[in-house]
């Protein structure tokens, strides 16, 4: 019954969203607004990745921004120094992020304690940042990498070329990737794998006792998050066209965490919501720009204390509770997507 | 002779790590909170001493004592205002809240006081002391001596006083301690007060040697956390050995390997410790 209603929603809602997103460049004439859409989408991809390891599976990773940086630098350097095409350097950057994700994941995920794991990832993240900052011969250190070219044009048979000089085409590229990334998140969440993620998040010992290979599953989640960071890294490097090591500091991790927590940790849509709001809001509150990190710090602390499920998550819980009262039925779809007890409720849904 | 210089430098830096790490381990062991903002307490302690000495021309030692007292109260405020509300929650939200607090304090200080670096004008900065075998800067000697003294005081406090015993009782068996009339809230407040005072002392002591600015807090916290894990959670001896070891390793790495990667020593140590000996050198309880 519940599944059917979900399907009915699912038929028209994604289509509507895609049509609306496709219409944005037609309706929006302001290049600056388009720029905000592009940046939000890139960050949405990045935060979706963080959500897979931290929101779905549990361990809090501070090295996520490091994977983003590795991929961005790798892609930019391959183009600048080796003359590769973006369409090769981007996957190569993603591969680099995955490689580092594999090595770091193999080591760090052996630590079961969540707290110690997160501290170790701070260590790995800082080492990555230090290398980016100090390896002057490769990364030009703190002076940064200027002049990163936009992606190479794609020739269309006889018709012309898709040129990435314009914001509109870049917008379509980024939004397409973000939609695919979101689709994958939704699929992961409903898959056996997703159920295993949630089981590990809720109780790792128990998950391992019922036969889930916790180490392997966590590694998969970690690699998936590195994949997202890698995808976002290349897109960012060739859009911003400048990279400096200051983009990948612990403060940047802070930005991601605030996006994740405020949007709603563990929900599919939360990271997107958080990324968009926290990219757009500071731009329009110019006065606030200087105070950004102070406000983020306070907001993070207060949100954690008052709204454990984030703003969107809290809203969904509230709506679910209201619906429950109205229909007198067990907590509905929204509550399920928050998944207080995902292994249980999702398992019942399947059977 | 050069290597002795480096080792002495390491001991000076290591002493400040010891003081910060003792606070981190105290809060972690008793309240079960990773006080990420502890580095900012150290930073605020340094700024307060700076203000008292440079602007108000107070006596240097008196300034440190005053800033220790004020930061102790600040520590209690943090516990009552933030961490009390997170009691019983899993580690993840507590880390996030502490992380937010750390960012709030560091960037708030940056906004209010600007990004410039200052040195505390301690009267001992220019003087040298002859130890017979070695000539050392008086300020650096003071850092080591006072750190050692404070560490001994902490050791006596934990082992000999009623409050210290109550603290140990809480870490060993909270329910039993409550049954015999120990109020955990008071103990937690005391832990925050003592830990914050130690961090303030570290800031005031090291401020004349290194520079003081709003960003100095995070790295020392991270390193002192490495020290805590390396030495073993809740172990005073472990913090002392770990802090001095890390300090010496860092200065040696800076001298003989690379200055740029000196901070990486701590993280390399952290990764090795957590992978191969998660309970630390002197740790009793293993991580769950």
Interface residues (C-beta under 8 A of the other chain):
Chain A: X54 X58 X60 X107 X108 X110 X111 X112 X113 X114 X115 X116 X118 X119 X120 X122 X123 X124 X126 X127 X130 X133 X134 X250 X251 X254 X257 X258 X261 X290 X291 X293 X294 X296 X297 X298 X299 X300 X301 X302 X304 X305 X308
Chain B: X34 X82 X85 X86 X89 X90 X91 X92 X93 X95 X96 X97 X98 X99 X100 X101 X102 X103 X104 X105 X106 X107 X108 X111 X218 X222 X225 X226 X229 X258 X260 X261 X263 X264 X266 X267 X268 X270 X271 X274 X275 X278 X287 X288
